[in-house]
Amino acid sequence: MRNFVQRFGALSLLLAFSFALVACGNKEAEQRKAFTTYLQTRVLDKPGIHVPKPTAEEKASFGDYAQHYAVITDFNEGMNQSVSQPMTQIMAKGGLRSIGDLVSRRDDIKSAKDGLAGLRTALDQQTAKADAAHAQLKQPDDLKQVYDKAYEKTVTAPSATFKEVFPALDAVFDSALAIGNYIEQNKSKIQISGSTVSVTDPVVQAEFNKMLQQLNGQSSAINAAQRKMQAMVRGS
């Protein structure tokens, strides 16, 4: 009888442990479903790029999967602070309003160009950090399919599109600096008064026009990249 009681007690513990495992498994399934639904309805089904901040209740419903979402939110917050906001400042500093700016604001243009290198490094670091964290995630196949699409939309695509802007901006700043230097070198032959430019030497005129045409072409490339980025953000 004593042996039976001991065995029964052991069996009871085993059954209790089994029930605990089942309960835990159901909880994971519920958390996975809540997280998958959130990604689908709040991120993927919305036009453009949306990285909403879950409420405390929503976050709790994700369980450990909340850390998976943090990979996406951390990238977007880091990109905003280290790339998007500084980019706005660089564009303002390197913005040109007249031909005269090519000469009078050469230091600002040079500073803006130098700042691009830092932004490119910051973007590479943010992307590499997110990609490394993404690669470490362990997810069931049903969640992984949805998560990977959300990651592509909110991390991979924005990073790639941003990177397209850097070469175009770099080329514009290079051309602007070259034109500014050319004007300074030929200031006896190039007269600037407001928006009016007068060139007394035909050879200088031809070279000057060529440089301006190149700058205009590069500016068009930037505009095209910006339109692509805006369309991606809006989802249009």
QUIWOSUL-V733125 format. One line per field, one symbol per residue. phi: phi as a letter, one per 40 degrees, with the letter a starting at -180 (. if undefined). psi: psi as a letter, one per 30 degrees, with the letter a starting at -180 (. if undefined). burial: 1 if it has 9 or more other C-alpha atoms within 8 Angstrom, else 0. A space follows every 10 residues. Layout:
phi: ???
psi: ???
burial: ???
This chain:
phi: .ccccccccc cccccccccc cccccccccc cccccccccc ccbccccgcb bccccdcccc ccgccccccc cccccccccc cbbccccccc cccccbbacd ccccbccccc cccccccccc cccccccccc cccccccbbc dccdcccccc cdcbbccccc cccccdcccd cccccccccd cccccbccbb bbbgccbbbc bdccdccccc cccccccccc ccdccccccc ccccgb
psi: eeeeeeeeee eeeeeeeeee eeeeeeeeee eeeeeeeeee efeefkkajk iljkleeeee ffbffefeef eeeeeeeeee efeeeeeeee eeegkkflee ffefheeeee eeeefeeeee eeeeeeeeee eeeeffkjkl eeeeeeeeee eeefdeeeee eeffeeeeee eeeeeeeeee eeeefhfffj kkjbgkkkkf keeeeeeeee eeeeeeeeee eeeeeeeeee eeefg.
burial: 0000000000 0000000000 0000000101 1101111111 1111011111 1000000010 1110110100 1111110111 1111111001 1011000011 1110010111 1110110011 0110011001 0011000000 0011011011 1111111110 1111110111 1111111011 1110010011 1100001010 0001100100 1101100110 1100110110 110100
